Amino acid sequence: MSTPRTGSEQVRAANLGRLLRRVHVGGAASRAVLTAELGLNRSTIADLVAELADLGLVHELAPSPERRVGRPSPVVQTSPGPTAIAVNPEVDALEIAAVRLDRSIPVRERVEMYSLLTPAATADLVRTRVQSWRKGVLSDATIFGIGVAVPGLVRGVDGVVRTAPHLGWTEAPLRTLLADATGLPTVVANDATLGTWAEHRFGAARGIDDVVYLNGGASGIGGGLIVGGVAVGGAGGYAGEFGQNRPGIVSDDDRRAPDGVLEDEVSRARLLEAVGLATADEQTLAAVLTHTTSPAAASELARQRRILATALANAVNVLNPAVIVLGGFLATLAELDLPALAAAVTAQSMPANAEGLDIRVASLAADRLLIGAAEAVFEPVLEDPAAIATPRS
């Protein structure tokens, strides 16, 4: 049992976390900038940086040669060694990557699936990849844990996947399976929730306090909410399931799934079918849709955009966001003509609610879920670096 920290130790631990979070989220900064922003004196900053460096979490660079005035100040940035394994199981593939604390991705792999993954098979695949990478590209990395972005409802307290209907998972103890298989701490969360986190921290929603995020993937449409700068999870942590809403469809000619929900109508599978593909990753599908000359594909794209616009207008009326961020195939639908989509949303929204509304595509693109999963692993390190990390010396 660890000895309780004294008051001064608690203050120091909090300042270590503040400094690490600042350079991780805010980017590299000189000691002088950190001194000013964190409200600490220079010697304290130097001492904190030294401890974080000893923990392998940051390192310092020489001052910029352009700086001519005043005393040169070393630049502090996150180290590449701390690493999280990020996992995204889907109906068509398992994507797994190593994401470093500096957000670089030294290795990633998309394992195509021709039948649905089971939770146990997911754990086994992750275990074999981690073992292989540890002998190669990650031989010098410090792996802090595994983060999993699941297209389904996840109970946060124990990482049980309550339901991932497209994967066929029910009450799956995924966190336990992965932790037992790999020996690594594991965090499991909804994929769109993690995408929201990533885009709010580093991407298209950075610095925005009121955000609606929708993610379109092979398993359907999920979402996340930031209200007043705070992520909204709901009573059970399952908020944001926009894909399960009943869509407002003006013309019966646009309906393809009688009594269906939004993700039945605005669907990646329907887009793949329209362009004659059995499967594709995000980049491939986006390229094909952007350059298609097929009248049938163009008609399907227009149909889905009309239904999506109505769904987004409903979100605007209920939540009054400043920004809507669209990820996955929804980003592709939007980018075909973003101003036209924004106009269609505004036309169906209450005027006051739509004032100043900005619709953006996820700037982290195909990395958003992996970065979000990695951030779930890194969060305890950012909160209390000394309690989690191990000194190198």
N, C-alpha and C positions, 0 to 999 in steps of 0.2 A: 504493500500500500504506500503510495507516494506521500511525502510530507507536504502539508498545505503550504502554499506560498505566503510569504510575508507581504505586507502592503507594498513595499518598494519593489518586490519581485513581481507582483501583479501589474504594477505600473510599467515596469520594464517589458514584461511580456506583451502588454497591450501596445506599447510603442514599437516593439519588433514587428508585430502584426500590421500596424498602421504603415510602417515603412515598406514592408514587403508588398502589401496590397497596393500601395501607391505606385511602386515601380512595375508591378505586374499588370495592373489595370491601366494605369496612366502612362506607362512607358518609361524608358530610361530618363534619368534626371540627374543633374549634378548635385553634389553635396550641398552647394549653396542654395539651390532651388528647394531641396528637401528641408533644409533648415528653415527657410521662409514659410513653406507650405505647412509643415507639421508643427511649427511653433516651438521647436527645440533648439538648444544651442549647438554650436558646431562640434564641440567635443562629444556631446551626447550622440549626435548623428554619426560621427566617426566611429564611436564605440559600437553603436547598433549595427552599422554596416559591417564592421569587423566580425561581429558575432554571426550575422547572417551569411557572411562569406565563409566562415568556419563551418557553418551548417551546410554549405554547398548550394545555397539558395540564390545568392547574388554574386556578382563579381564587378570589379571596377575597371573602367577604361581610362586612358590618359585624357586630360582635358583637350577640348577641341583646339586645334592650332589657330582657328579664326579668332579665338578670344584674346583680345589685346589689352583689355582694361581690368585692373584688379588682380587679386591673387587667383591663379589657376585652381579650378575645383574639379576633382575627378568625377567621372560620370558613372553612376550606379545603374546596373541593369540586371534583370533576372538571368540566372544561369541556365544553360540548356540541359544540364544533367538530370534534374528532377523530372520524372516522366509519369504519365498516366496512360493506361491502356484503355482506349475508347472503343466501345462495341455498339453496333446498331444491327440487331437482327430484323430481317424483313421477310416477306413472303417469297421474294425472288432471289435474295442474296443475304449473306452475312458480311457486313463491312466491319473491319477491325483495323485499328491504327494505334501507333504510339504518338502521343501528343506531349511535347515538352512544355515546361513552365513558361518558356518564351514563345509558346504557341507554334513553334515549328513542328512539322510532322515528318520525321525521318523515315518512317515506313508505314505503309498502309496496304491493305489487301481486300479485295472484293471477292468473296467466295460464292460463286453462282450456286443457286439451289434449284433442284428440279423436283423436289418434294418438300413439304413443310418441315422446318426444323423443330425438333423437340427441345425443351429446356435443357435436358441432359446432354443432347448432342451439341447444343450451343456451348455449354460449359466445357465439353471435351475439345471442341474446335479451338476455343480460346486458350485452353491449357496447352495444346500442342503448338499453337503459334507463339505464345509467350516463351515457352521452352526453347523454341528455335531461335527467336529473336535475341534471347539472353545470351546465346552462344555466338551471335553475330553482331548485328547493327546496334543492339542495346547492351553490349557487353560492359560498357562503362556507365550505363545509366542507373539511376536510383529510381526504382519503380515504386510509387507510393500507393498504387491501387488500381482498381478497375472501375470504370464508369460505364453503365449500360443505358442506352437510349431505346426504350421499348415502345412500339406502337400499340399501346394499350393502357389500361388503368393499373397503377402501381400503388401499393400501400407503402408509404414512406417509412414507417416505423420498422418494418422488417424486410423490405424489398421483395414482398410477395406480389407477383403479377396477378391481380384479381381476375382480369380478363384481357386477352389480346385476341379478339375474335377471328381476325384474319389469319393469325398464326395457329389458331386452335388451342391456345393456352388458357387454362382456368386454374386459379389458385396455385400457381407455379412458384415454388420457393427459389426463385432464380438467384437471389443474393447468396443464399446458403450453398447452392450448387456450385456457383462460381468460386466462392471463397474456399470451399472444401477442395475443389479441383486444382486451384492455383496457389493456395496459401496466402492470397493477397486480400487486403481489405476491399470490399466491393460496395458500390453504391448503384442502386437501380432506380430509374425514374422514367416518367413519360417522355417520349422523344420530343414532342412539341414544347413541353415545359423546359427541357434543356435547350432547345433551339431558341426559345424566348430569352432565356438567361444569357446565352452566348451573344445574341444580337443586341441585347440591352447593354451588356458589359463592353462589347468590342465592335459591334457592327452597326447596322442601319438605325437602330433605336438608341444608340449611345447618347446619354445626356437627356433623354426624353422621359418624362414622368408618367405619361398616360399612353399606353401602347396596347394595341391588339395585334397579336401575331398568329398567323395561320400557316401551317405546314402541310404540304401535299406530298404524300409518299405512296409507295406501293400498297400499303395497308389502308389508305384513305386519308382523311383530313383531321388533323388535331389542331389545338390552339393553346395559346397562353395569354395571360393578362398581366400588365403592369398598371397599377392604379396608384397615383400619388407617389410614384417612385418605388412602390412595394409590389412584389410578385403576389398574385392572388391565387391561392390554391383551393379555396373552398373548405367546407367542414371536414371532408374526408381526403382532401388533396386531389380531387378529380375534376376540378373546374377547367373549362376551356375546350370542351368537346363539341366544337362548332360543327364538325362533320356529322354529328348525330341529330342536328336540327332539321326540321322539315323545311325544305326549300320553298321559297315563293316563286312559282313558275307562272308567268303571265299567260303564255300560250301553251295549250295542250300539245301542240306540235313539238314543243321542246322537251316534253316529258318522255323519259326512257324507262323509268322504274316506277310503276304504279305503287303508290304508298311508300316510295323510297325516301331516304334521307339525303342530305346534301352530298355526302361522299359517294352515293350511288349515282348521282347525276353528274357531278364534277369529279371526274374519275381518270386516274392515270391509265388504268386498264383500257378504258374507252379510247384514250388518245393513242395508245400503242396499237390498238386494233385499227384505228383510222389510218395509220401510216404503215400498216402491215408488218409491225414488229412484234415478236413474241416476248422479248425482254430487252431492256436497255438501262444503262446507268443514267444519272441525271443529265450529264453533259451531252451524251449521245442523243437522248430524246429531245433535249432542247435544240440541238443543232438540226435534227430532222424536222421538227415542228416549225422552226424558224424559216427553213428553206423549202418547205413542201409546196408543190404546185398542184396537189390533188384537190379538186373541188370538194370531194367528200370530206377530206381532212379539214379544209378551210371551213366547211359548214359546221363540223363538230367543234372546232375551236371557237367559232362565233357563238354557238349554242352554249357551250360551257362558260364563256365569258359573260353572257347575259345572266345566267343563273348565279354565277359568282358575284356579279355586281349587286344583285338583289340581296344576297346573303351578307355582303359587306355593309350595305346600307342599313340592314337590320342591326348589325353590331354597332354602327355609328349612332343610330337612334337610341340604343340602350346604354351604351358605354361612353359616348362622346370622347373618343380618343383623339390625341393630337396626331398620332402616326399609326398607320396600319402597315405592318411588314408581312410580306408574302414570301414563303420559302418553298423549295422543291418545284414540282411541276406547276404550282400556282404562280410562282415567280415567272415561269416561262409564259404562261397564259397572260400575265400582266404585261410583260415586256414586249409582246407583239404590238401593243399600242397603249402605253401606260396613260397618256393624257385622256384617251377615249374611255378607258376603264374608270379613271377618276371622275370623269364627267358623268358617266352612267351611275356611279355610286352617289355622287352629289345630287343628281336629279331625283333619286329615290329616298333621300335623307331629309330630315327636318333641316331647314336652312340654318338655324342657329347651331345645331349639332355639327354640321359639316363645315362651319366657318374655320378656315385655316387648316383643314384636314390635308394631310400629306400621305399618299400611298407610295410605299417604297418596296423594292425587292431586297431580299436578304443579302447583305453585302459579303457575308462569310460564305455564301454560295454552298457548295457541296461539303464544306468543312463545318458547317454550323452545328450539326448534331454531334459530331466528334468533339469539337471544342467545348460544347455544352456538357457532354459526358465527362470530359477531362476536368472541367471546372468544378464539377461535383466532387471529384477526387481531391482537387487542390484546395477546396474551401477550408477544410480543417487546418491545413498547413498555413493558409493565409491568416486564419483566426488566431492560431497559437503556434508559431513556427518552432519554438524551442521544445514544445511538448511533443511534436510530431517528428521533426527531423533529427538526424543523428550527426553529431560533429564529425568532420572528416579526420581531425587530428586525434 
